[in-house]
Amino acid sequence: MSRTSVVIAIDGPAASGKSSTAAWVARELGFQHLDSGLLYRAETSRRLGIADLRSPEVTAAVSEVAQIPEVRAAVNAELRRIAETENVVVDGRDIGSFVFPDAQLKIFLVADPWERARRRLHQRLGRPAADDEIAQETRLLVERDASDATNTLQARDAVLIDTTYLTQEEQVQRIVALAQKV
């Protein structure tokens, strides 16, 4: 693909902070943020007849819908179309390995499942979660990781960032610093 725009790909497992970090990085750089997961959630929501993209029903079904070849093809085509003319920060599961293998910067975010669950619940509930709530969410994330394993691919040339002990601001600063070198 002949492209003159810059693509920053941010991949990682569910609840690794891809979308919120990518959105912040995009704001810092003046780029457009493309959230592939949101496109998959929109299609899942449409198929289920549910308006809330973040509902538990959509969350439970999105992995299955995202594995439908026609859905994947349509989402990837839309992401590529936008990136032809716009500088973008794109997040997802196989963005750097499959969707944009020629991205100028590839990041792979990881974090301990317990920490990912704690963060997700804090965001969802608006309060610190109890240990039993975190344990249940951790089990769900580990199951989701297993079902998404074939689509959650780290590109060989991706920079691995373990965010377990980083603040979101620290994550963003690291990625912005790397992006300013491309």
Secondary structure, DSSP 8 states (H G I E B T S, - for coil): ----S-EEEEE-STTSSHHHHHHHHHHHHT-EEEEHHHHHHHHHHHHHT-S-TTSHHHHHHHHHHHTSHHHHHHHHHHHHHHHTTS-EEEEESSIIIII-TT-SEEEEEE--HHHHHHHHHHHHHSS---HHHHHHHHHHHHHHHHHHTTT----TT-EEEE-TT--HHHHHHHHHHHHTT-
